[in-house]
């Protein structure tokens, strides 16, 4: 499962957009620190683009626009993980590369409360679907935006079939045993520096897997070796949580 090789026009358009957003990443001093990367999603090989004004260097593939967590998921699927073919899939906050990959899959449903690319307006804490409707659920960097994340996990469990599975990633501080969360914080700037996002509600700690397990899932962390972090431009501490509904 791979996207077609990106055209030169597509790559040039994304590079020019990156120049407009942050030209400094193309300065000689920045270019000297860049390494050629490889994208498992579209096969692009070369220099990647930085995001958030250099705070996330080499995060975005100029071929398919995939980001670190997207490439990590794709590597899991290529690595012999559960297959999406023939499965009914519910995808929250869908990434554009996944929408392109799944465009001919009638069993794929995308939903979100904000994203215009999503096929359906859908609140993760009140999913308008019957029990046991889906084989697979995907939600990357979604739970940190939801004040009542336990409600979302409960809904994920409800709409998945027994034995169904989901793929989750979240912003996480693996140096912290517990999740950092304070609902009294309302200042967006404080949220950014504490939780890495202006609208984030928390920064998860190492207790995230236990939180998901408590919602009725068997949780298996998927991490690539260090050399792959360099090769595919992955985040060093990002974990893909493979979660199977067990009851």
ABEGO torsion letter per residue (X at the ends): XBBBBBBAAAAAAAAAAAAAABAAAABAAAAAABBBBBBAAAGBBEBBBBBGGGABBGABBAAAGBBAAAAAAAAAAAAGBBBABGBBBBBBGBBAAAAAAAAABAABBBBBAABAABABBBBAABBBBBBGABABBBBBGAAAABABAAAAAAAAAAABBBGBBBBBBBBBBAABABBBBBAABABAAAAAAAAGBAABABBBBAAAAAAAAAAGBBBBBBBBBAAAAAAAGBBAABBBBBBBBAX
